[in-house]
Amino acid sequence: APSTSLDSSGFPQVYQRDEGAMLYLGVLLPGYAARENLSLTVNAAEVELIGEISAFEGPFSPSVDSSNSVAGPFGPFQRKVRLMHPVDTSTPVEAEMKHGIVEYRFLKGFS
């Protein structure tokens, strides 16, 4: 059974539902039945990057990893990043990989 949490400490009330790989966040807005009548921005001022580097693309071989290299940032990493401006997480996030850079494009939210 999924785990559910309700927070009524402020308006609007919110609930969270943990269903394994997915976490749902619900915002309880009485009086609204359709999104067309509602303008809502979900702001985030901080993101957390979590990943793991297991191999590099090598210029002359298929890959470089910890078995054929003694240096390099192999293994897991985690870092919190405070954003220059809050972003709207209710819109799709675009991600692009280019020459060793993963770039995310967010829509700006409200300050």
N, C-alpha and C positions, 0 to 999 in steps of 0.2 A: 504494500500500500504506500502511496506517495506521502511524504512528510510535508505538512502545511504549517505556515506561520502567518499570523495576522498582527498588524501594527496599527492600533487606533490612537496613537499618541498625538497625532496631528491630522489636519485635513490636507488632502484627501486620505482616507484609509487605504492601506496597501496590504496585499497578501503575497506570499511567495509559496510556490509549490515545487518541490524537488522530485523530479521523475527520472532519476538516474543520470543520463547524459545531458538532459535538458533541465534548466531552471526557469520557471515561469514567474513573472512579476505582474500582478494585477493591481490596477488603480480603480477604486470604487468611486464612480462619479454619478450620483443620483440625478435623474432627469435627462440623461443622455442615452439614446438608443442607437445612434448612427454616428460614425466618425465624420460625416460631411458637415455636421453641425458643431464640431468641436475642433478647436485649434490648440494643440498640446505639444510642447517640446519637452523631451526627456533629456535634461542636461547632465553631462558628466564633466568634471573638472580634472579628473585624474584617471589614468589607465594603468594597468599592470601588464607588462610583457612577460610571458612565460614560454619557454621553448627549450630545445635541446639541439646542440650541434653534434652530429655524429660523423659527418664527412664533408670534405670540401671538393668542389669540382677542380680537378687538376688540369693544367694546360696540355700535358703530354700523356697523361694516363687517365683511366676512368675516374678515379677519385683518390683523395688523400684522407686517411683517417688515422685513428690512434694506433693502428697496427703497423703503419709504415711511416709514422712521423712521431717525434718526441715533443714537438712544440705545437702550439695552436690552442685556441679556446674550445677544446672538445668537452662535451658534457652539458649538463643542464644549466640554464640561466634564468634569472628572475629579476625584474627591475620595475619599480613604480616611476611613472613619469607624470609630473604636474604639467597640464596643458597651458599654453599661453592664453587660451580663450576657451570657455566652456563649449562643448560640442553637443549636437543633437543626436542622441543615440536611437531615436525612434525612426530614423531614415536609414536606408541601406548604406553600409560602409563599403567603399571601393578599395580594393587592394591590388597593387601592381608590383611585380618582381622585375628588377632591372639591374643587372651588373652588380650583384652583391648588396642591393638595397631593396628592402620591402617597404613600400610607401603606402600609407593608408590615407584616404581622403574622406574627411568628415564634413558635414554641414555644420556651420557655426550655430550655437544656441544663444540663449540670452545670458547676459552678464548679471 
